Amino acid sequence: MIQRILIAADGAGDALRLTRAVRELFPQGGGATATILQVLAPPVPPALSNPLAPPLTAGDDLLVLGEANARRDLEPARDELAAAGFRAEVDVATGAAGEEICRYARAGGYQLIVVGRRGLGRLQEVLLGSVSEYVLRHTRLPVLVIQQEQPARNE
């Protein structure tokens, strides 16, 4: 039985969508640990725009504020999981999303990774990259990819 699930979310709305999918698959929770992880892009160091300004470090206010806001935004999804019988946690990492998700899952001993997919076109995926595609190619863990619903097109 799966006891450690990593839910890699891109913001509050994505976290709720993915946690609801996990709840459908594991309706009783079974006491499994589910961690909702959001990976924040590193801020652009001021040194790139101003050579006289020092680069940001992990203790700088901008990073701390970004992490605090992300944790707060993920709390409703965590609460939904906890209500469904999961030991629910929230965490935030900074870096390249795909790499951080794979690293975090490996280091944390997770058994399943749940990621969302926005359904970008092939050109957009080539230009922007696809986190779900990266995770699928760079982990040996099972990966559940939840497709984002696309709005109906008026034809």
Beta strands, then each sheet from edge to edge (+ up, - down):
strand 1: 4-9
strand 2: 33-40
strand 3: 87-94
strand 4: 112-117
strand 5: 143-147
sheet 1: 3+ 2+ 1+ 4+ 5+
end
